[in-house]
């Protein structure tokens, strides 16, 4: 079926994120090849990180989300259908860095990045593909 969302596409971004965080190339490949996002999260959470990962992780996740929603138009439509609503991420990650936690301990970075990705999709739709340096 054209436009269908590939099975478990959400896991690919999670596996890629954790694989890219790994300092050891062999561990990178192990994480990349896990069966699920949950498995990647569990393994990736225990390995040594690349140098300065904490400074790179937001940019890496932004790039992964851009790729995910560019490559999967059905997912982009779902994201665009949220309009200008605030996105509160409460998904796979247990990390208060990525999640929105009701007691305000969560920083909701995944929700924020999804909102940014949604804005970029709107720009692409209204202006057409553009060179980022001209935005």
N, C-alpha and C positions, 0 to 999 in steps of 0.2 A: 504494500500500500504506500503510495507516494505521500511524503510528509509525516509518516508515522515516526514516533519517538522510538529509537533503538532501545532494546531491552537493557536495562541497568545503566543507561548513559550517565546517570548521576554518580555512579560508582567510579567512572573513569576520571572525573575531575578529582575526586578524593584520592584515588590511587596515584594519580599524577602528582598531586600536591605533596603527599607523603614521600613518594619516590624522589622527587626533586629536593626534599629536605635532607635526605640521607647523605652523610659525608662519604660513606664507603660505596663505590660503584656496584659491588656485588650485592649489597643490601638494597641499593636502588632497584636493581633488577628483581630481587625477591619481592619487594613491595609492589612494583609495577605488575607483577604476575600473580598477585593474590586474587582470590575468587570474588571478593566483595570489598566494598568500601569499608565495611566494619572491620574486616581482616586487615586491610591496609592501615586503618586508624590504630588498631591495636599494635601491629608490628611497628609502624612508623613512630608511634608514641614512645617506643622503648629504645630507639637507636640514636647514635650520635648524629647531631645535626651538622650541616655545612657551616662553615665560618660565617658569622653575622646573619644567620638565618632569620633571626628576629627582626632584622632591618629589611629583609627581602620578601618576607612571606606575604605581605599585602599586595605587593606588585605582582608576585607570582600568581596569587589567587585571582587577581583582577584579570590577568592574561588568560588564565584557564577558563574563567567565566565568559570572557569575550569569545574565546574559541568555541566553547560549548553552545552558546546561544547563536553564534554565527553559523555553526555547522548544523544546527538542529532547529529549523524554522518553526516546527511545532512547539518546541520549548520557548522560543522567542515570543510566539503569540501568547502563550500562557503568561509569561512575564509582562508583556505589554498590556495584557488585560487587567493588570493590577492598577492601571492608571497612574495617578500620582500618590497613591497610598504609601504610607510608611510600611516597610517590610520588617517584620519581627521574625528573625530566624530562630527556630527552636528545634532544629533537625538533628542529624547524626552526631555532631560534635558535642562532647560534654564540656568543652572548654568555654569558660566565661568570656574569653577573648572573642570567639566567633559567635556565641549564642546571645540571645536576649533572655535574660533571667528576670522573672517578675519582681524580685526584691532590689532591682537596679544594680546588681553586681555585674551583670553581663554587659559587655561593650558592644555587642551586636554588629561586629565587623562584617559578618557574612551578609546580614540584612542591608547594611550600608553599601557594600560592593554590588549587591543585586540591584539596589536603587540606581547606582552609578551606571551599571550595565544597561539597565532599562533606559536611562536617559540617553546613553550612546546609541541605543537601537532607535530611539525616537529621532535623534539627529540624522542617522543614516536614512531613515524613512522619509524625512522631510527635505533633507538637502542632498541625499544621494551619498554614495561613498566619497569620502573626503580624505585628504592628507591630514593627519592629526596636527601637524605643525601649523596648519592654516586655521584651526578652530579657535 
